[in-house]
Amino acid sequence: MVFIQYGQIDVLDGAFVVVDKTGARTHIPVGSVACIMLEPGTRISHAAVRLASLVGTLLVWVGESGVRLYASGQPGGARADRLLYQAKLALDDELRLKVVRKMYELRFGEPAPARRSVEQLRGIEGARVRAAYKRLAQHHGVNWRARSYDQQEWDAADVPNRCLSAATSCLYGIAEAAVLAAGYAPAVGFIHTGKPLSFVYDVADVYKFETVVPLAFAIAAKAPPEPERAVRLACRDLFRQGKLLEKIIPGIEEMLSAGGIEPPVAPADAVLPVIPVPDGLGDAGHRSQ
């Protein structure tokens, strides 16, 4: 995956290039790049978007280092087999529980309690999360009452809650980019359901307490004049230095593989394309034309 910032992306002399303000060209081998993250200050031509589509490279418009996800060239997931696989896991109560238990294990570093339903695991998770907030607040010397915020009255929240909200929003951006790049649907969740980004919330929660939550409390303890901006910049640096995106995508596969099933095969009476689609050079979530 490649992040591009402050440049004009175009196709010049048959090559996919980034042109900076001095006119210098940087060639990008678009056919061998799975995903191009377009950060602020980037413009892209129609020819470049068309070429990326032809070779199956995903374009994602993001904030710095993926702290926001604004748009994607392939919304909703690009692989039918992976969408069916994800849906089968989510719709079967037994398989769904296996995936949720794996998410719990990855999040807390220990197996989930035996013989618990999804609802019971959700309750246990909530209690552990509240305890973790309290523990981190004490560690950083932050005055903490409870997790509380209202999007309609953002400024009414205290600084720790504003820092946490900004940090989790940044994490949701990079988690959504990972879900799309892996070829899955952001809306088909396992713990969270009924929202356009349910699966994104599921995935982000697995990594939340090892990445952005401690960072949010550390910044809240300093009481900066612009806490949200300080959090976004810190998340940007954290995502780059920790190469978080490279960890999330295989993590998604590990979560779903806990169901113990293979992606479903096409039915025997399925009608195949009249003109077969050639294999693309991108990864699972990227389609070519």
N, C-alpha and C positions, 0 to 999 in steps of 0.2 A: 504494500500500500504506500501511496505517495501523498504527501501534503504539499499543497501549492498556495503561496501567498504573495500578493503584490506583483501580479504579472498578467499579461494578456496571453491566453492560450489560443493557438490557432494551428492550422495546417499550412505549412509553407514548404514549397518544393516537395510535396508529398510526405513530409515529416510532421509528426505531432510535437510542437515546440511551445515553450514558454518564452515570451519576449519581455524583458524587464524594461525599466524606464530609459536605460541607456541604449536600448536596441539590441542588447546581447541575447543570443538565442541559446536555450538549453533544451536539448533533445530529450524526449521521454519515450521510451519503448512501449507505447500504449498497449500493444498486443500482448505483452508479457506482464502487465500490471493488473492486478485483480481489482483495485479500487483506487480512485483518485479523489482525495478530499480537497474541496475548493474552499479555502479559508478567506477571510475578509480581504478586500483589495484585489480580488481576482475577477477577471472578465474572461468569458469563453465564447468563441465564435460558433456559428451554426455548423460550419464544416468540422470543427473539432468535436462537437457533440455527436454529429453523424458518424464520424470515424470511430469514436469510443463505443457507440452503439453497435456498429458493424463487427467489431472485434470482441464484444462482450465485456467491456470494462465499465464497472459501475462508477457513476459520478454522484458525489454527495456534497451538497452545499452545507458547510458547517461553520461554527465559530472557531476561534483559535484553538487548535489541537482537539477539535471535536467537542468543545464544551457546550455547543448548541448544535442541533441538527435542524436545518431549515427546510430542506427538500432533498429528494432523492430521485435519480433517474429511473429507478425501477421500484416504485412504492408497492408494498403488499407482498413482497417475496417473488422470486423469479423461477423457482423450481417446483413444478407440479408434484413430483414424487416427494419432495421434502415437505410441502404443504400438506399432502395427504398423510404422511408419516406423523407430522406434528399434530394434525387434527385427530388422528386415530389414538394417539397417546392421551390427548386432552379429553376425549369423549368417553373413553373406557375408564371407569372408576378405579379399577385395580391398577391399570397402567399409570394413570394419573398419580395415584398415591406413591408409586415407585419413583416417579420423577420428582415429586415434592419431597420425598424422603432424601433423595440424592441432593437436592438443592439445600435442604437443611444441613446435611452432612458437610457439604462444601462450605457453607456459610459459617458453621460453628466448630468445624474440625472434629466432630464426633458423630457417630450414628444417631439417627433420630430415635426417640423412645419407641419401643415395640407396641404393636396393637393400638395405634392411634390413628384416628381419621384425619383427613385434610383439615377439617375445622378445628380439631383438637391440636394439631401441630401448629396451626395458625395462632391459636391462643398461647401456646407455649413459646412460640417465636416472639409474639408481642411482649410477653413478660420479660424475656431475655433481652430484647431490644431496649425496653425501658430501663432495665438494670444497667445495660451498657452505656446508655446516655448519662445516667447518674454517675457511673464510675468515671467516665471520661471528663465530665464536668468537674468532679472533685480533683482529678489528676491535674487539670489545667487551671484550677482555681476560678471556675466560672460559676456565677450565681444561676442555678438551673432550677426551674419550677416544673415544667412539663413540656412535651412537644405540642406546640399549639401555633397555628397560623391561619390567616384568612387571606386568600388571594385578592379579595375585594378591598381589604384594609391592610395592605402590606406593611405600611409604616407603623401600624399599631403593634406589631410583634416586637419582642425584645431582640437584642442583637444576636444572642446564640441561636434563636429560631430562624432569624433571617439568614445567618451564615449557613445553617443546615439546609434550608430550602434552596439557597443558591448553589450549594455544593451538590445536592442530590439532583438538581436540574442539570448541572454539568455532566454528571455521571449518566443520566438518562440519555443525553445526546450521543455519547460515545457508545453506550449500550445499544441504542437503536441502530447506529451505523453498523455495529457488529452483527446484529440480527439480520439486517438486510443483506449484508455481504455474505452471510452464511446461507442465504436462500430461504429463510423462514418468514412467517407472518408476524408482525409486531402485535397484532390484536389477539392471537390465540394463546392465552395464558394458562397457567396451572394453579398457582396460588391466587393471583389476581385474575379477575374475569370481568367481561362486560365493558372494557374500555379499549380505545384504539391502540393503546400502548401496553396492554396487560402483560404480554410476554417480556417487553422491555423492562417493566417494573420487576418482574420475577428475576430476570438476569442481573439487573443492577443491584438488587438487594443482596445477592450472593457476594458481591465485591465491595459493598458499601462501607462496612466497618473496618476493612483493611486498607481503605484508600481515602475517601472524601470526608467521612465523619470525624476521624481524629484531626484531620486538617481543619475542618470547620471550627471545632472547639479551640484549637490552637490559635486560630485567627481571632475568634471571639474574645479570647483572653486578653488580646492586645487592644481591643476596642478601637479599631481603626475608624477614621472619619467616614470612609465609604466601604463598609464591610462587604457588600455584595461584589464590588469590583475587586477587592483584595482576594476574595474567595475564588472568583473566576480566574484571575491571573495565577493563583497558586495551583488550582486544578489543572490549568493548561500546562504548567511546568511538571506537575506530578504525572500527568498522562504521557507526556513526552519522555521523561526520564525513566519511568517505569514500564514503558511500552505496553500500556494496559490493553490496547486494542488487540495486540498479538496474543494476549492471555485469554481474552473473553471468548474469541471464536472457538478455539478447541474446548473451552469450558462449556460452551453451549452443547457441543457434541457429547461431552461427557454426561451432562445432565440428562439429555434425551436418551442416551444409550442405556440408562438405568432401567428403562421400560423393558428391555430385553427382547425387542422385536426388530425385524428388518423393515425397511421402507416397503410399502405394499407394491406389488407388481400390477401392471395394467391388466384388466379383465380380458379374457380370451376373445370377446366380441368387440374389443375396442377398435375404433377406426384410426389408423395411423395417418400421419400427414401425407398428402399427395406428393409434396416436395419436401423430402427430409431436411431437417435443419442440421447443418454441419456442426461438428464438435468445435466449441470455442476454446480460446486459450486461457480464459479466466477461470476463477475458482467456481465452487458449486453454485453460488448465488448470482452468477453473472451470465446473462444470455446474449447471444449474438443473433444477427438477422441474416 
